[in-house]
Structures are given as structure tokens and as C-alpha cells.
């Protein structure tokens, strides 16, 4: 059993509890021999993933990363084929979940061999998410073909969910999983995690290896970040509390999306400042939220044999030596680069089948409520005097934009596109820092991590808490920029 983890039993339940052993130093570690083969495999896999996700290259008049180029090229060059592919994945998810649930409930008999080939236990879920996946499978053909009432298929509802979210996520997850799996299986996770420990654990109470999840979201997509988190969770390297914190505090929007929001509010010239403000907001809000309920109350249980990080202290050089040793040890026992890539793609494809229907059904419901009902205008009325008190112009427009982001992160930017510059900056930074929205991230969390479980009410509460924390901080930033003449 891994160091620092014990089994604790009481009369009601058995759970896994982490102890806090004394940190080790470099002299206490049995460093792995640095041999050419494993080192070469780790370095090559690390460089391939690093270049794909992190190295900026010029493309179509702007700087972006190869991952973004590949995704945009696929969805832009083959829109119909991408749509058919997404449609097939969603329908497959609805069918496989239904077959798995019928079998689990004794309503359908399938021999063990076929059940194993179809990996039926993988598709089992709770009754609500069975409904959401089937609803997604029913709705998908209508949105793909553009058939149905305008409130369902219009550009602000079904068109947004299908064209902006579903097609992107359907392509992002399998492609991103190829390269993320190289990090996870061939040493990159151990190296990045070791180097990030002095920051992640003291500030955010999560393992250093969670830095890779954050980077995956930051340079790729929150869906890629979720893939990393699920993968590491299943290997016993994250507790349930770790997963809850990572998903709700560090499944961030990508650099590219920050640019899209900045352009929408006509503040692209302030992109570096908006991005820096966004990073500060994520750090401050996360450092606060991890220390209070509901996040602080999530149990430190594991779903696999626990393998928590070994506490360590030392110099920067010691951390590098330890990180390299851990990475080489992992690469030595890991699969080949080709094998890890293929397995990553297959896992990513299965994950896309699993969650796309849920994203479609819940996401469509969320944006329909936002677009065609006065719900957010009504509940935002008490916020108008608060926004006015903070000195943000156009409070009548800003107030609903402050909370409507819970449905879809892009809608707030659209609402304030014609507002005062201070209002536009305020909402731009707030909307990308709230993180939880029910057109994508929330249903994805609830479906992917239903064994924790991540619950609807907690996500709503965390959205409200994060917004309460961020509003005065971003208001202060807005006034500072206005004072120096940038707004």
C-alpha cells in the first residue's frame, strides 16, 4: 500500500484516509538510474506534447498553438463530416447506455463475451443521466439537420450548442487525448507534478500533478483537462476531494477563448491585461474556495488503490532531479509512444461518446432558458444597485450578464457588446473566470464523475460563491485601468 495512506474502518463504512508523513529530501529518495532508452522515450513524448499544446506558431494572421490549428482545420474544412461524426457519437452513447441499463436491470440478457466487447459497465449511469444521454440522441438529428422550431434550432440556441460546443468537443477530446496520454503514461505527469508541488499543495491543497490538468485546460480545452483528471483519478493518484477541486477551480477556458471574448467586447488590444486579470482571479478565488465548504467537506477517498504524492522538500535542483527520476521510472514501465497514442485516442473517443449527449440536452435547455425567458432579467434585479455601488456603468445590462454565464460562458460578452468600456472589461474578465456553466462544463463534470458525485446544487452554489468573490476584485481592477486611461 502506498506510503501515507491507511484504511480506516468504522461501524458504517470503509474509507481511505491520507496521513501526513514527514516530507522526504533528495537523500531519502532512491533515484532511478538514468538510462538512455527510458530517458529518450520520456523526452520525446514530453517534447511532442509540449510542441503540440504550448509552442505558439503564426496561423491566419495570429499566434496560436498547433492543437488549436488542427481542431479548427478539421471542424472548418469538414463541417458536414464533423457533424455526421458527432451525430454518430451521440446516438451511439444513447444506444449503449440504454443497452447497459436494460442489462443491469435484468430487462435484457446479453452474454458476458458480448458485454465485455461492448464494455457495457462503462456506459452504466444513474437514471437522470440515462435520460440526458437518450434525450441528446433524440435531439441531435434535429440540430444537425436544422429541423425544428426556431427557439430550438436558432443561432442563439441550438446553433450555438451544436456548432460551437458539440462539434468542438467531439473533435477536441479524442485528438487531445492522444497527446495528453503521452504526458500521463510516459513520465510527463510525474515531471510536471513534481516541479509544481511547491505551488499547488500550499496554495490550493491539491497534488502538484494537478498542474498538468490546469495546463491542459489552459492551452487546449476544459474537456482535455477533464480527460486528464479522470485518467489520473482512475489510477488512484487523486482523491475525490482533489477531483472536485480540480474540476471546479482549474478546468479553465483556453487562451484562444479568452481572445474570442476580448474580441467580442471590442477590447482585443487589452488581451494581455484581460488574460493576466483572468489568471489572478482564478488563483484568488481558488485559494479561497478550497478552504471552505462545500469543497473542504468532500471526502479524501479514492476509487482505486491510493497512490498519493510523496511529500518532498529541497532546492530547485533537488526537485528537478526527483522529477526526472520519477519521469524516467514511469517511462521505463510505460507503453511505447505509438501504443500510448492509440490508447489515448480510443479512451478519448469513448469519453466523447459518453458525455456528448448530456452536454447537448442540458446545454440546449440552459441556453433556451437564457435566450427565451425573462428568468435572468428577473433574478438579476437585486444586483443592479450593487453594480451601481461598485461604480460600473450600464448596471441594467451588467447585472443580468453577471449571472447569465451559468448557462453559457459566451452569452455575457454578447449582452455587453455595446456597453461602456468599463462594463465590457468587467464582464469579459468575470465571464471567463466563473468557470462553471451548464451548457458544457457542469454536465460534463456530473456525468464524468458521477462516482464522486459532483451534484447540481453544489455547482450552482460554487458558481454563486465564485461570483461573489470575483465581483469586487474585478471592479477594483476595472477602476484601476480606467484611472490609468486604458478604459
N, C-alpha and C positions, 0 to 999 in steps of 0.2 A: 504494500500500500504506500502511495507517495508520502514523502515526508511532510509533516504538518497537517495531516488530515486524519481524523478519527471517526469511528462510528459511535453515535450517541443514541441510546435507546431509552424511551420512557414507556409508560403504560399504553399510550395512544398510538405512537408512531415511531418509525425509524427514520432518522435523517442524518445527513452528512454535515459535519461541522468543521470548519477550519480553525486550527490552532494558530498561534503566532509565535513560531520558533525564533530563536536568535538569528539575526542576519549572518550569512557566511561572508568571508572575504575570499580573495583570489587564492590565498594559500590553503583554504579549506576545500577547494574545488579540484576534482580530478579532471583536468583538462583533456579533451580529446586530442589524439595525435593528428597533426595537420598533414594529411596525405594528399597527393596531387589529385587523385580521382574524385574523392568527395568534395574537395575544395573547388575543383573545376566545375562540378555539377552545381554546387551552390552558387558560385559566382555567375555562371552562365544563366541559370534560372533567374537569379536576382536582377541581372542586367536586362534580360528580356522583359521582365515585368516592369522594371524601373523605366526603361525607354518607352514602353507602350503606354504607361499611365502618367509619367511625370515629366518627360522631356518635351518642352514646347517647340513646336515647329510652325513655320508660316503656312497658312492654308486659307485660300479665298479671302485674302486681304487682312487676316487677323492671325494672332498666335493661338494655337490650341495644341492638344496632345493627340498622338496617333489613335488612341482609343475613341476619342470624340470624332475624329475623321472617319474611322471605319464605321461607326454606328450611323453617322449622318449620311455616309455614302450608300450604305445598304438601304436605309429607310427612304432616302431621297431618290436613288436610282431605280429601286424596285418597289414602289409603293403598293402596287396590286399584289405582287408576290409576298411582300411582308404582311399585308392584310390577310391573305389566304393562310399564311403560316400561323399568324396569331389566332385566327379563327379556329384552325385545326387544334391548336394547343388548348384553347378554352373549351371547345367541345369535348376533347379527349379528357380534360380534367373533370368535367361534369359526368361523363360516362364512367370513368374509372372510379370516381368517388361513389357513385351510385351502386356500381357492382360491388365495391368493397363494403359498403354499408349494408347492402342486402345480404351479403355473405356473413358479416359479423352478427347480424340479427337473425340468422337462420332462415332467411326468406329465399336464399339461393344457394345451391350446392355446387361447389367448384372443387375439383381435385387439387391436392396440395402442389402438384407439379405446375399446373397452370397458374395457380395463385402465386407461386414463387416467381414464375416468369413475368407475371404482370406486377410483381411487387405490391400486391393488394394491401398489406398492412400499412404501407407508406401513404396510401390515399385515404385511410380512415380518418375521420374527424368528428367533431361534435355536430349535433343536428342543425344548429344555426348556420354553420359554415358549409354543411352539405347543401342547405338551401341556397346560400350565396353562390356556390360554385355552379349549381344547376341553373339558377337564375342568370348567371353570367353566360352560360352556354346557350340559353334561350335568347338572350338579348343580343349576343354577338353577331348573328347573321343580319339582324335588322340594322345595327350600326355599321357593319361592313358594307352593306348594300345601300345604306342611306334611306331605308324604308321605314316609315312611321311618322307620327306627329312631330311637328317642329320642336315642341318642348322637349322631346326625347332625342331627336337627331340633329338639332340645330348646332351651329358652330360654337355656341357658348356652353353647350351641354354635352350631348353625345359626340359631337365633332371634336370637342376638346378632349374628352376622356379617351376616345378611340385614337384620334390622330396624334395627340401629344403624349399621352400616358401609355396606352396599351401597346402600340407599335414599338415605342422606345423600349419599354421594359421587356417585351418579348424578345428583342434582339440583344439588349444590354446584358441580361443575366447570363445566357449561355456563352456569349463572346467574352464577357468579363471573367466568367468562372474559369475559362481556360488559363488565363494569365494569373489570376488570384490563386488558383490551385498550385501553380509553380511556387509562389511565395509560401503557401501554407505547408506543402508537403516536402519541399526541398531546402528548408532552412531559413527562408526569409522571415517567417513569423518569429522564429526564435531570435534572430539577429535584431530586427526592429524592436521586438518586445523588450529585449534586454537593454538596449540603448535608451528606451523610453521610460524605463521604470522610475528613475528619479523624479519624473514629472507626473506620470499617470496615477501612481498609487497615492502619493501625498495629497495631490490636489483633488483628484476625482474618485479615489477609493476603488479603482479598478486595476487589473493587471497591466503591466507595460505592453503586453502583446496586443491590447485593445487599440493601441496606436495604429496598427495596420487596418483595423476596421474603419477608423476615422479617416485615414488617408484614402482608403478605397472609396469611401463616400465623397470625399472632398475632390478627388481628381476624376472619379468615374460617375458613380450614382449611389444613392442610398440603397438601391436594390443590390448592388455589388457588395456594399458594406454588410447588408443583412446576410448575404450568402456566406461571407467570411465568418460572421458571428455564429450562424447556425452550424457551420462546419466545425469550428473550434469548440462550441458548446457540446456537440455530439461526441467529441473526443475527451470530454471530462476536464477541459482546460479553462472553462468558465463556469461559475456558479450561476444559479438563477438570478441572483441579485446583479451579478456582473452583466448578464444579458439584458436585464431590464434597464440598467443604467446606460449601457452602450446604445441600445435601440432608441431610447427616448431622449438622450442627450448628445449623441455623437453620430447618428445617422443623418448627416448634414446634406445640404444641397451641394451640387458640384460648382466648381469655379465657372463653368460655362453658363449655368443657370443664373448665377449672380450677375453675369454680364447681360443676360437676357432681361432680367428685371431692371437693371440700371438703364438699359436702352429703352425699355418700355416707359419709364418715368422720365425719359429725356435727361438723364444725368450720367451718361456714359463717360463724360470727361472726369467724373469723380469716382470712377470704378475702383481705383486703388484705395481710396478712402472708405468707400462703401464696403469693400472686401475686408479691410482692416477692422472696421467697426463691427462687422459680422463676426469675425473671429473673437474679438473682445467680448461680444455679447454671449457667444457660445461658451466661452471659458467662465465668465462670471456666473451666468445662470446655472451652468452645470455644477460648478463648485458649491453653489448654494443648495440645489435640488437634491444632490446625492446625500446630503446630511439631514434631510427632513423627510417625514412620511409624504407620499407612500413609498418612495424609493428606499428609504432607510429601513423599512419594515419587511422588504422582500427577503425571504429566507436564503441563506447561503447553502443551498442544496445543489446537488449535481444529478445529471441524468445518466452519467457513465462513471466508471471508476475515476475518482478525483485525481487530477494531475495539476495542482496549483503551482504557481511560480515559486521558485526557491528564493527566499529573501536574501538580498545581497547588498553589500556596500563596498565602495572602493573609489579609486580615481577614475577619470575618463578612460585612461589606458586599460585599467582593470576591467571596466565594463566592456570595452571593445574586445579584449582577449576572451572574456567569458562569453560574450555574444557570438563571436566567431567559433568558439569551441562548441557551443550549443547548436549553431547552424550546421557545422560540419558533421556533428553526430547525427543530426536529423537527415541530412543529405545522404549520409552513408547507408542508412536503413530505408530511405525513401525509394520510390519508383523511379524509372527513367523519366527524362523530360517529356518524351512522347507519351509515355503511359500516364503521367500526371496530367498532361494536357487533355488527353482523351477522356479521362475520368472526370476532370473538371467540366468539360463540355457536356457530358452525359448528366452529371449531377445538376448543372445549371439548367439544362433542358427540362429535367424532371421538376425542378423547383418552379420554373416558369409555368409548366402545366398545372402545378399545384395551386398557384396564387393568382393567376391572371383573371380567372372567373370572379373571384372575390373582389379584386380591385375594380373590375368592370361594374359589378352590380352595386357595391357600396359607393364607389366613386360617382357613378351616374346619379344615384339617389342624392348624394351630397350636393352636387353642382346644380341639380334641378331645384332643390330647396333654395339654394343661394340665388339662382337666377330668376325663378318664377314665383317666389313667395316673399312676403314682407318680413319674414321672421327676423332677419338680422338687422333690418332697419328698426324694428320694434325693440329688440333686446339691447340695442346699442344706445338708445336714448339717454340712459343714465350716464353714459360715458362722455357725452358732449360737454357738460360743464367741467369734467376732469381734463379733457383735451384743451379746453379754453384756459383753464387754470395753469396748465403747463406751457401756455404761450404758443401752441402750434396752430397756425392759420387753418381756415376751412374745416373747423371742427365737425360740421354736419356731414362732411364727406369722409373725414378721417375716422370718426367714431365707428361706423359700420365696417370700414376697411380694417380696423384694429382687430376685429373678432371673426370676420368672414373667412380669414385664412385657414380656419379649422376645416373648411370644406375643400378648398383647393388653394395651394400656395400662390398661384399666379393671379388669382382674382383681385386681391388688394391692389396690386400695381395697376391693373386696368381701371379700378374705381377712381384712383387719384391722378390719372394721367394728365388731366387738365388743371390740377390744383396748384397752389402756390409751391414754390421750390422747396420751402421748409417742410411742407406737408408731404411732398413727394419723397424727399430724403428719409423722413421719419418712417413712412410706411414701407419704403424699399428695404431698409435695414430690419425693421420689425418682422416683415413677412418672411424673409429668408432665415430669420433666427428663431421663429416659433417651432419649426421642425415637424410638428405633428399635424397632419391633415388627412381627412377621411376620403379623399379621392385616391390615395395611394399608400402613404406610409402606415397609417393606422390599420387598415385592413390587412396589409402585408404583415405587420407585426403580429396581429391577433391570430392570423392563420398559420404563419410560420412557427410561432412559439406558443401554440395552444397548450403545450405541456408545462408552461410556467404557472398559470396562464397570464397573459397580458390582457387586461379587461378594458372594456369600453369606458366605464366610469372613471377608471384611473387615468386613461389617456385624456379624457376631457378635463379632469382635474389638473393634470400636468400642463396641458395647454394653457389653462387659466392662470396657473401659478407662474409659468414662464412669462406670460404676457404681463402680469402684474410686476414681476421683477424687471422686465426689459423696458417698459414704457417710460419710467422716469430716467433710466440710464440713456436711452436713445434720445429722449427730449433734451437732456443736457448736451449730448453730442451735437444735436441739431443746432442748438443755440450757440455753441462754440464755433461751429462752421459759419453760421450767419455773422457772428461777431468779427471773424477774420475776413469776411467778404466773399466766401466761397458759395454762399447760398443767397 
